[in-house]
Structures are given as C-alpha cells and as structure tokens.
Amino acid sequence: MRSVPFAPLEPALYREAVRRALAEDLGWGDVTTEATVDPSLRARGVILAKCECVIAGLDIAAEAFSQLDPAVVFTKNVEDGQRCSAGTTIAVVRGFAAAMLTAERTALNFLQRLSGIASVTRRYVDATGGTITILDTRKTTPTLRALEKYAVRAGGGTNHRASLDDGILIKDNHIRLGGGVAEVMRKMKTAHLEMPIEIEAQSLDQVDEAVAAGADVILLDNLAIEEVRVAVKRIAGRAKIELSGGVTLDRLAELAGTGADYVSVGALTHSASAVDLSFELEPDPSPRESTKAGSSVEA
C-alpha cells in the first residue's frame, strides 16, 4: 500500500483515452450539430453540480473540449477533490459552440464517472473517523485504471497496487495452486523481490501459517467479525492487517474498531454511481471576456 500524494494527473495518462472516447462518440460526424449550428458561432457553457458531490476529472473534461477546439478556454471554479453542493458552478467553458456541443457528452462522461468515484470514496473515508485506511482495488474499468485510481485519491482514499508488477499479493488461488501458505511464502521469498509480501488468509489457521512464514501484510478475506478480532490478537503487530470482502458503509465503524490497518473496498470503483452534472450553453456575446473567479486552462 502506498500513500500517493494527491496531485494533478499527467496529461499523457488521459490524452489518448479522451481521443478514443471522442472518436467513439463522433463516428462519421455530429450530424445534428452540423445541420443546426453555425460553425462560426461562439458560446459560453456552464458545468453545474445537480447534487452534493466531490469533483474529480476537471482536466480530463477540459481535454475533451480542447481536442475539438484548441483555443477553448476552460475556467475552473473549483478544484478536484473539492466538495460541492447542488447548484455550484463547477466550470465555465468558452469557445466555438459546435465543438463544445460535440465534446459535451465525452467531457461529462469522464467528469461524472470520476466525480462519482471521488464522492463515494469520501463517504467511506469520512465514515472511518481516521481510524483505518481506505484502499481501492484493481476492480476498475479496463484501460481507465489510472484515471479511476486518481479519483480515489481525490476522494481521500489510498491506492493499493496499480498493476500486477506493482506489489506482491498472494491470493487464495495462488495458495491452492502453489502448495499451501508455507510453500508459496517460501517461493516468494526465494524470488528476492524488494517488496513487502502480502498474503490472503481465509481462516485462522492460515493466519497462523502466514505469521509463522513472515508475511508483511495479511489480508483477512471474508472473515466473520469475531474471527477478525481473534486474528488481530494472534498477529499482535507482527504484520500489517488488511480487511476485505463485503465491506459496506454500514459495517465500516465495526471493521475500523478491530485494530486492523487497512480495509479494501472494490465498490469505490466497480459500483460508484456517476454524479449528476449538467452543461448549459448559450451564445457568447463577449467571447474575449475573461472570468474573474477560478483558474483557466487554455490549449
């Protein structure tokens, strides 16, 4: 587990994803916009929050607009990681109306999805009262993992491994196929990888075996709460403890009170609902006018 600082994403991590998403949506062309909107018309668009949420993905939304109109001005009124109430103006976009109409759905799809992840993550983090670390998992949308794990950070969560080469996690299938807890731990140590060794335990017997084999982190998977408490006492600080399986907001206070170090929550990414945002456009009578509040991104 690594506590990655919450910092802006490198554009290289999302530029190609945005390009592909725009191409998917555009097809052979935006037939409605091309038939109804003067290509020289300029417009002002406002992204509004329709519910309370935590925002994530503003730079990615800006990228969607700028790929179709390199001169667009995207002015942020909030920053990623900020909690917003319903009615908040998230950003103001100025540029060619046709390009903004064509980019609208792609920009909102990214922004709504990532803000949904950030929002649910913040709810889990708040529910812990700071007593246990909330981790994400690899249960992410294929090809969008870097973006979704960024949204977890925006919500105050901590990233687990980003990929299979990013950390050791010996799971139940490894144990069954590799000859048992002691044997897979022996093989893992023989590999001499400079990484902490985390291993899953699905029973108290496996907990004892993992401790004896020198595991650095023990993942207690789907253990009853009484078993978790016993396991924490048996481990007695000799390894870090992660909890997983059936984690909900309702159970979080109970899990946090066991003395475990981490709780991993697949629902942060695989079940987060998109937040409700809207994009409202109108002709821009003064396209050169700069917005006083917020920060601007101009391609």
C-alpha positions in Angstrom: 0.0 0.0 0.0 1.3 3.4 -1.0 0.0 6.8 0.1 0.3 8.6 -3.2 0.2 12.4 -2.9 -2.9 13.9 -4.4 -1.5 15.8 -7.4 -2.8 16.5 -11.0 -2.6 13.7 -13.4 0.0 13.8 -16.2 -1.8 14.6 -19.5 -0.2 11.6 -21.1 -2.3 9.3 -18.8 -5.6 10.6 -20.3 -5.0 12.3 -23.6 -5.3 9.1 -25.7 -8.3 7.9 -23.7 -10.1 11.2 -24.4 -9.2 10.9 -28.1 -10.6 7.4 -28.3 -13.8 8.4 -26.5 -14.3 11.4 -28.8 -13.8 9.1 -31.8 -16.3 6.6 -30.5 -18.9 9.3 -29.9 -18.3 11.2 -33.1 -18.4 8.3 -35.6 -18.6 9.9 -39.1 -19.7 13.2 -37.7 -22.1 15.1 -35.4 -25.0 15.2 -37.9 -27.3 17.2 -35.6 -24.8 19.9 -34.7 -23.5 20.2 -38.3 -27.1 20.8 -39.6 -28.2 23.3 -36.9 -25.3 25.3 -35.6 -23.3 27.9 -37.5 -19.7 26.8 -37.3 -18.6 30.4 -36.6 -20.9 30.8 -33.6 -19.2 31.2 -30.2 -20.7 30.1 -27.0 -20.4 30.1 -23.2 -21.1 26.9 -21.4 -21.5 26.3 -17.7 -21.0 22.9 -15.9 -23.3 22.7 -12.9 -23.5 20.3 -10.0 -27.0 19.0 -9.6 -26.3 17.2 -6.3 -23.7 17.3 -3.5 -20.5 15.7 -4.7 -16.7 15.6 -4.7 -15.3 16.7 -8.0 -12.6 14.8 -9.9 -11.6 14.9 -13.6 -11.7 18.6 -14.5 -8.5 18.5 -16.5 -9.8 15.5 -18.4 -13.1 17.3 -19.2 -11.0 20.3 -20.4 -9.0 18.0 -22.6 -12.2 16.8 -24.4 -13.2 20.3 -25.3 -9.7 21.4 -26.3 -9.1 18.4 -28.6 -12.0 19.7 -30.7 -11.3 23.4 -30.2 -7.6 24.1 -29.3 -8.4 27.7 -28.5 -11.2 26.9 -26.0 -10.9 28.5 -22.5 -11.9 26.2 -19.7 -12.2 28.1 -16.4 -12.4 26.0 -13.2 -14.4 27.5 -10.3 -13.5 24.6 -8.1 -10.6 22.1 -7.9 -10.5 18.3 -8.0 -11.0 16.9 -4.5 -13.3 19.8 -3.5 -16.8 19.0 -2.1 -19.6 20.9 -3.9 -23.2 21.5 -3.1 -26.1 21.3 -5.6 -26.1 24.4 -7.7 -22.4 25.0 -7.7 -20.9 26.3 -10.9 -18.0 23.8 -11.5 -16.5 25.4 -14.6 -17.2 27.8 -17.4 -16.2 27.0 -21.0 -15.8 29.5 -23.8 -15.2 28.6 -27.4 -16.8 27.6 -30.7 -20.4 26.4 -30.0 -20.3 23.4 -32.4 -17.1 22.0 -30.9 -18.5 22.4 -27.4 -21.7 20.6 -28.3 -19.8 17.7 -29.9 -17.4 17.3 -27.0 -20.1 17.8 -24.3 -21.1 14.1 -23.7 -17.5 12.9 -23.6 -16.4 15.6 -21.2 -19.3 14.9 -18.9 -19.0 11.2 -19.1 -15.4 11.4 -17.7 -16.3 14.1 -15.2 -19.4 12.4 -13.9 -17.8 9.0 -13.6 -14.6 10.2 -11.8 -16.6 12.5 -9.5 -18.8 9.6 -8.6 -15.7 7.6 -7.5 -14.3 10.6 -5.6 -17.7 11.1 -3.9 -18.2 7.6 -2.7 -14.6 7.4 -1.6 -15.0 10.5 0.5 -18.1 8.9 2.2 -16.1 5.9 3.2 -13.1 7.9 4.4 -15.4 10.2 6.5 -17.1 7.1 8.0 -13.8 5.8 9.4 -13.1 8.8 11.6 -9.5 8.4 10.7 -9.1 5.0 12.4 -8.4 2.9 9.4 -7.0 3.5 5.9 -9.4 3.1 2.9 -7.8 1.2 0.0 -9.0 0.8 -3.6 -8.6 -2.4 -5.7 -7.9 -3.4 -9.3 -11.7 -3.7 -9.9 -11.6 -0.9 -12.4 -12.8 -0.1 -15.9 -10.4 -1.7 -18.4 -7.9 0.9 -19.7 -9.2 3.6 -17.3 -7.4 2.4 -14.1 -5.1 5.4 -13.8 -8.0 7.8 -14.0 -10.2 5.9 -11.6 -7.4 5.5 -9.0 -6.7 9.2 -9.3 -10.4 9.8 -8.5 -10.0 7.6 -5.4 -7.1 9.9 -4.3 -9.2 12.9 -5.0 -11.8 11.5 -2.6 -9.2 11.0 0.2 -8.6 7.3 -0.3 -5.3 5.4 -0.8 -4.3 3.4 -3.8 -3.5 -0.3 -3.5 -1.3 -1.7 -6.3 -1.9 -0.2 -9.7 -0.9 -3.3 -11.6 0.4 -6.9 -11.1 4.0 -5.7 -11.2 3.3 -3.0 -8.6 3.2 -5.2 -5.5 3.0 -8.8 -4.1 -0.4 -10.2 -3.2 -0.6 -13.9 -2.8 -4.3 -14.8 -3.1 -6.3 -18.0 -2.4 -5.8 -19.4 -5.9 -2.0 -18.9 -5.6 -2.1 -20.8 -2.3 -4.1 -23.7 -3.8 -2.0 -23.9 -6.9 1.3 -23.2 -5.2 1.2 -25.8 -2.4 -0.2 -24.0 0.6 0.7 -21.0 2.7 4.1 -22.0 3.8 5.2 -23.2 0.4 4.1 -20.1 -1.5 5.7 -17.9 1.1 8.9 -19.8 0.7 8.8 -19.5 -3.1 8.0 -15.8 -2.8 11.0 -15.1 -0.6 13.2 -17.1 -2.9 12.3 -14.7 -5.7 14.1 -11.9 -3.7 11.8 -9.2 -4.8 12.3 -6.0 -2.8 8.6 -5.6 -2.0 6.5 -6.3 1.1 4.8 -9.7 0.9 1.1 -9.7 1.3 -0.9 -12.9 1.6 -4.6 -13.7 1.8 -5.9 -15.7 4.8 -9.4 -17.2 4.7 -9.2 -18.9 8.1 -7.5 -18.5 11.5 -5.2 -21.5 10.7 -4.0 -19.7 7.6 -3.4 -16.6 9.7 -1.1 -18.5 12.0 0.7 -20.0 9.0 1.2 -16.6 7.4 2.6 -15.1 10.6 5.0 -18.1 11.0 6.1 -17.7 7.4 7.0 -14.0 7.9 4.3 -12.2 5.9 4.5 -8.5 5.9 0.8 -7.9 5.3 -2.1 -10.4 6.0 -5.3 -9.9 4.1 -8.2 -11.2 6.1 -10.8 -12.1 3.4 -14.4 -12.5 4.3 -13.7 -13.5 7.9 -16.6 -13.0 10.4 -16.1 -10.1 12.7 -15.4 -12.3 15.7 -12.6 -14.1 13.7 -11.2 -10.8 12.7 -10.8 -9.8 16.3 -9.2 -13.1 17.2 -6.8 -12.7 14.2 -5.7 -9.2 15.2 -4.8 -10.6 18.6 -2.9 -13.5 17.2 -1.0 -11.4 14.7 -0.2 -9.0 17.6 1.6 -6.4 15.4 3.9 -8.8 13.6 2.3 -8.0 10.3 0.0 -5.2 8.9 -3.6 -6.3 8.6 -6.0 -5.6 5.7 -9.7 -6.5 5.7 -11.7 -7.2 2.6 -15.0 -8.8 1.5 -18.5 -7.5 1.9 -17.4 -4.1 3.1 -20.2 -1.5 3.2 -20.6 1.9 4.8 -22.8 0.3 7.5 -20.1 -2.1 8.5 -17.2 0.3 8.4 -17.3 1.5 12.0 -17.3 -2.0 13.3 -14.4 -3.0 11.0 -12.5 0.1 11.9 -12.7 -0.8 15.6 -11.0 -4.1 15.2 -7.5 -2.7 15.2 -6.8 -3.6 11.5 -4.7 -1.2 9.5 -6.5 -1.2 6.1 -9.8 -2.0 4.6 -10.0 -2.5 0.8 -13.3 -1.6 -1.0 -13.9 -2.7 -4.5 -17.1 -0.7 -4.6 -15.2 2.5 -4.8 -14.5 1.8 -8.5 -16.7 -1.0 -9.6 -20.0 0.3 -8.2 -19.7 4.0 -7.9 -22.7 5.9 -9.4 -22.0 8.8 -11.7 -22.8 12.2 -10.1 -25.5 14.4 -11.7 -23.9 17.3 -13.6 -25.3 19.4 -16.4 -23.8 21.5 -19.2 -25.8 24.6 -20.2 -24.8 26.5 -23.3 -25.8 30.0 -24.6 -24.4 32.3 -27.3 -21.4 34.2 -26.0 -21.8 38.0 -26.7 -18.3 38.7 -25.3 -16.1 35.7 -26.1 -12.9 37.6 -25.2 -14.1 38.5 -21.7 -12.1 36.6 -19.1 -13.7 35.1 -16.0 -12.6 36.8 -12.8 -13.0 33.8 -10.5 -11.4 30.5 -10.9 -8.4 29.2 -12.9 -8.3 28.9 -16.6 -6.9 26.2 -18.8 -6.3 27.3 -22.4 -4.8 24.9 -25.0 
